[in-house]
Amino acid sequence: MADYECLLYEEQDGIATITLNRPDKHNSFSPTQIAELEDVWKKLRFNDDVRVAIITGAGDRAFSSGIDLSFTHPQPSSRLMIDDPMLRIGPKTNDLWKPVIAAVNGMACGGAFYILGEVEFIIASESATFFDPHVTHGMPCVYEPMFMLQRMPLGEIMRLSLLGRHERMTAARAREIGLVQEVVPQAELLDAARWAARVIADSPDPLAVEATVKAIWTAQYMSLHQALQNAPTLINIVDGSTAISER
């Protein structure tokens, strides 16, 4: 992997750890960081040494506060079109089907949901909070709740979106509603994520893991009937000889 300006990248024993590295800006997404994160996901598709990835934020204050509004993001003149650079930062958007675990180490708000909406599961520190300030600043909250509605009950994402910066969903509440799968002390966050990543990375066939990930996301986004039509293909692309020989 190349050296990055706004990301830290570490690779060890089949696990890639990606750290959003703009702690002085609450790890908000600059154009450079957006391009670098897109580059990471795309390159991981070709990196057979990596079986699973962890994404987290530098420091203990923020996972990410979303897009950095101090930068200009040009838009088409027609109001029927939009050029949203944040649509480039998710692993699934970049056709990566290796599992990605989010380790949320502080506040995660606004554009952070573009990533959290596309990870396999979330582990959060006890101090983590989730919110979206769009409407408070007179902006519609659109893409973010669309992503997060796949992971949260309707009433919860409505509350989070409509109360804006006046709402702070705690890690404990996020765990109660299923948004977060584990809550740990800040000092134990990366260890918890690495334990889960290690178990996944040690699976005997990485393609079986990737097919499992794709099957579940397919069922999430399609009707059950459509998903079931794809099931035989996802089963048959994996050579089951290893599993059969071990029975």
Buried (B, 14 or more C-beta within 10 A) or exposed (E): BEEBEBBEBEBEEBBBBBBBBBBEBBBBBBBBBBBBBBBBBBBBBEBEEBBBBBBBBBBEBBBBBBBBEEEEBEEEEEEEEEEEBBEBBBBBBBEBBBBBBBBBBBBBBBBBBBBBBBBBBBBBBEBBBBBBBBBBEEEEBEBBBEBBBEBBEEEBBEEBBBBBBEBEBBBEBBBEBEBBBBBBEBEBBBEBBBEBBBEBBEBEBBEBBBBBBBBEBBBEEEEEEEBEEBEEEBEEEBEEEEEEEEE
